[in-house]
Amino acid sequence: MITVTDSAKAKAMELMAEANKSGQFIRVGVEGGGCSGLMYRLDFDNVLSESDKEFENNGLKVVVDKKSFLYLVGTTLDYSGGLNGKGFVFKNPNADRTCGCGESFSI
C-alpha cells in the first residue's frame, strides 16, 4: 500500500482541478535512471492495465504497476511547499540510499 498525506492529497487535487483532470488518478512508478539508479515517476492517468495495483488512501486513488509496486510497498507520498524545495516527496522505507535531491534511490 502507498499512503498519501493530507498535503499530498490537497496538492494533487488542486493540480487535477487546474488541469481539468477530474476523474483521473495518480499513477506512481519507478524507472531506471538518476544518480542512485532508480527514479520515481508521478503522473495523472485514466487508463488501467491488467497488472496494475489500485489503492485508495486518504480519498485519493493511487495506481502502481506491478513491477514498481515491489519497490514502493510501504511508501508515503507527501508534498513539501517549503523554502528548501517544493514538490512531491516519496518517503520510501525500502530505499537503502537516496540522492541529495531525493528524486532517485537504490535498494
N, C-alpha and C positions, 0 to 999 in steps of 0.2 A: 504494500500500500504506500501511496505517496500522500503526505499530509500537506495541507495548504493553510498558511497562516491567514489571519484576518487582513493584514496589509497586502498580501499577495492576491487574495481574492478581490479586494477593493480595486487594486490597480488593474487586474485582468479584466474585471467587469467594466471599468472605465475605458480601457483600450478597446474592448469589444464594441462598446457603445459608440465611441468615436469613429471606429472603422466600419460601423454598421454591420457587425458580425454577430448579431444576436442569433441564438440557436446553435452556435458553434461551441466547440470545446477546446480545451488546452491540450495540445499534443506535446509530450515531453519525451526526449530521447537522448541517446548517446551516439556519437560518431568519432571516428579516429581523427586525431589532429591535436593542435595546441602544443604547448611546451611540455606538458606532462603526459601526453599520449592519447587522452580521451577528452572530448569536449561535450558539453551539454548543448542540447538543442531544445528550443521552446517556440512553438508556433500555434496559431489558430488553425483549426481544421474542422471539417464536417463529414469526412469520409472515414468509415471504419474498415479495417481489414480483418480477415478471419482470425489472425493470430494476435490481435490487439487485446490488451488487458484494460478494462474500464474500471474507474473508481469515481465515486462522488465523495468529496470531502469538503466540509465547510460550505456546502451549497454550490460547489464548482465541480464540473465534470472534467476529469483528467484521464487521458488515454496514453498508454505506453505500448510500444511494440514489444513483442515477446523477448527479443534479444536485449533490448535496453533495460527491460524490467530487472534482469539479473544484476545489473549494475546499480539500479536505482531503488531497490526494495528498502523501505525504511527511511527514504529521503524526505526532508521537509523543504517545501518551496516557500520562500519568503520574499518580501520586497523591501528594499532599503532605499530611502529617499534622502539620506544624509549627505553632508558636505564631502565626505570621503569617497563617495561613489553612489551612483543611482542606478537601480535596476533590480532585476530578479536575482535571487541568491539561492543556490542549492546547498542545503546542509545535508551532506551525504555521509552517513556513518560507515559506509563501505570503502571510502576513499582513504588510501594509505598516505597519499601525498597530493597536494594541490599547488597550483602555480600562484604567484603573487597576486594576480588579478582575480583569481577564483573561477575563471572560466574553463579551466581544464584540470584534469585529475588523473591519477593512476590507481590501480588496485593491485 
